[in-house]
Amino acid sequence: MIELHLASPPEVVNVGAGIHGVRKRRDVFRLPDLWQLHVYNYTADLTVDGTTYAVTPGCVSLTPAGASVQFDYLGRSEHLYAHFRPRVSGQPSHVPVVQDAAAIAPLLSTLLRSAIESSPSGSGRTTAEVWTALWRIADLTPATTETGHPAVAAAVAYIEANLAQPLTVPALARLAGVSHNHLTRLFQHETGQTVIAYIRTRRMNRARHLLVSSTLSIPAVAASVGIPDLQAFNKTCHRELGASPRAVRNAVAGAGAAG
């Protein structure tokens, strides 16, 4: 988790749309005194100070100033970004480096595109749009990461950043520094769910978002939420979303056409 000060508007230095992965598949860099916000519409690996995160369409990342950053792309990749300096005042928000923005990803994209359109002449509007986006990202973080047991916060942050990867309770417990049973008890107490149920819920929330809001193929959606076996993905969709992946996608498309 990182501390982000949002009580005062940030100093926004640059906003834009970056296109990468065309000439080379890896970028390595560092911004010594600027934070970075990215909103993704592609799948890649992001490594920040030696820790690797899987990013997928709908993910957002916040990178503190001075952090070493490495992007490993799968091909042509376009993201929206903002470089800014937070103003240190008030109580900080605690946010993961990478989060799944899910249903608000389109809103974040709209805010950043509006910021891009108003820059550089509309600096006040640019700042307002980026500041709003940062607050919405801070609000994504589950309350347990700020007020609950640190072991649950650590596990939740890791789950949110690694939904596409294999996740097991013993591995999460080791990461959080507690026993398997203790993490299970803490999770049940703070979230009302078992660890496995929480992971399943978050994966299917992301799957619904990708099915509805992206043109990713169903196998790609399944892989992006850590359930690459299509039969297992189909069963989980039926159980958690009440329909097959294709039906979830088509129902929304049909509703849009009807409207």
N, C-alpha and C positions, 0 to 999 in steps of 0.2 A: 504494500500500500504506500502511496505517496501523499504528502500534504500539499494541498492546493488552496491558496488564499483567494477568496472571491468576494470579500466584504466590500472591496472597492474595484472599480473597473480596471482591467488590465491595460497595459500599454501594448497595443497591437502594432507590430512592426511590419508584418507581411502576411498576406493571404493569397491563395491561388489554387490552381488545379495542376497537380504534377503528373506527368506521364513518364513511366519508367519501364524497365524490363525489355526494351526494344533492342538496344545495342549491347547491353550487358545485363546479366541476370542477378548481379549483386551490387548494392551500394553500401559503403561504409563511411560514416561521417560523424561529426560532433558539432553542436552549436554551443559555444562556451557560455554565453549569457542569455540564451533564449530558450523558452519552453516550446514544445511542438505539440500541436493537436492534429490528428489525422482522422478522417472518416473514410472507410474503405469500401470499395466495390469490387474486390477481387480476393483471391486466396493467395497467401504468402506466409513466410516466416519472418517475424520481427524479433531481433535479438537486442536487448537493452542491457548494457553492463553485464553481459555474459549469460543472461537469462533469456531463453527463447520462448516466444509466444506464437501460437497459430492464429493468424487473422483471416477472417472470412467476410464476405459481403454483409454489411450491417454492423461490423465491429468499429469501435473507436479506440484510439490510443492517446495517452498523454505522457510525454517524455520530459522530465525535468531538464533544466539547463545543465550543460556540462556532461550529460550522459553519452556514453559511446553507443551508437546506433548502427545496426546492420539490417538491411532488407535483403531477403532472398526471394526473387520473383519467379513465377512459373511461366511468364510471358508478358505481353503488353499489359501494363497495370496503371490505372488512373485513380488517384485519390485527391480529395480536397484537404487543404491544410491551412493552418494558421500558426504563425510564429509570434510569440508574445512574452511580455515580462509581467508576472503577477505583481500587484502592489501588496506588500505585507501589512495587513491590518485585520483586526478581528480574529475570530476563531477559524482555523483552517478546516476544510473538508478533507476527508480521507477517501481516496479513490484508487482503484487498481490501475496499473499501467495500461491494461487492455480490458475492455468490456464489450459485451454484446448489447448494442443499442436497440436491437429488435424493433418494436413498433415505432420508436421515435427516430429511427435512422433517416427516414425521408425528411422529417422536420429538421434534423441537424444538417442534412445536405442543403435544404432550402435556406437555412440561416447562413451557412457559409457561402453559398452562391450569391446571396444578397449582399454579404460583406464584400465579396470579390467585386460585384458590380458597382458598389459605392466607393471603392478604393481607386485612386488615392484622394479624390476630391471630397468625398464624404466621410472624412475620418471619424466624426462623431457617430455616424450610423454604423460604420465598420466596427468600431469598438462595441457599440450596443449589441450588434448581431453576434459577435464572438463571445461577449460576456454572457448573453442569453444561452448560447450553445454550451458554454462551460457549466453554467448552473444546471441545465438539463442533464448533462453528463454526470455531474456530482449527485443529482437526485436519483440516478440509476442504481447507485450502490445500495445494496440491502442495508436496512437499519442495523442489523446485527454486526456489520463490520465496524460501526462506530460505537455502539453501546454494549455489545455483548461480549462473550468470552473471546479472548484473542485467538484461541485455537479454532473456533468457528469462523472468525474473521479471516484467518489465514486459509482455511479450507475453502471458504466461499470464494475468496479472491482467486485462488488457483483454479477452482472449477470454472468460474466465469471466463477465465483466460484460456482454458484448455478443453472446451467442450468437444472439440474434434478429436481429442486424444483419448487413449484408454485411461479410465479413472477407476481406481479401486479404493475401498475404505482403508485397508492397511497402508497403502501408499500415502493417502491423504493424512492419516494419523501420524505417520512418520514425519511428513512435512510440517504438520502442526505441532509436533513435539509432545503428543499425548498417546495414550494407548488406544487401540482399536475400540474397545468397549467404552472408554471414557468419551471419545469423540462421538460415538453413537448416542450416548446419553445426552451430551451437551447439545447436539444437533436437534434431537427430538424435543428437548426443552425449549430451545430458542426459536426453532422454525416450525415446530409442529409436524415435521416430516422426518423420516429416516434419511440418511445420507444418500442412499440409492434412489429413493423417491425424489429427493431434491434434484439430483443429477438428471433423472428422467424428465422431470418437469421442465427444467431449464433447457434440456436438449430439444424437447418437443415445442417449446415456445419459440426457439430459434428456427426449428424446422418449419413451423407455421409461417413465420416471417419470411423465410427464404422461398417457400412455395408460393406465397401470395405476392411478394414484392420483388422477386427477381425472376430472371429467365433461366436460372441454373437448371440443368437436367435433374430429374429425380435421383439418379445415382449420385450426382454431385452433391445434392442436398443431404442425402443420407451420409455420405462421407464427411461432410462439413459438420455434422452433429455427432460424429463418433459412432455411427451405426452403419458401417459399410455393407453389411449383409442385407440385401434388399428384402428378403423374406422377413427378417427380423424387424426391419424398418417399417414394412407394411403392417405387420402385426401391432407394433407399438403405436403407429398412427391410428389404427382402428381403435385400439384400447384407450389412448389418451386424447385423440382429437375427434373420435367418433366417425371417421371415414378414412378411405384410402388416401395416400398422398395425391394421386391424380384427382380424386373427387374434391379434396380440400382446395386444390388449385383451381379446378374448373368451377366450383361453386362461387368463388369470389369473382372470377372472370364473367360468369353468367350474371351475377348481381350487378356488376359494372355495366354490362351491355344493356341490362334491363333499365338501368337508371338513365 
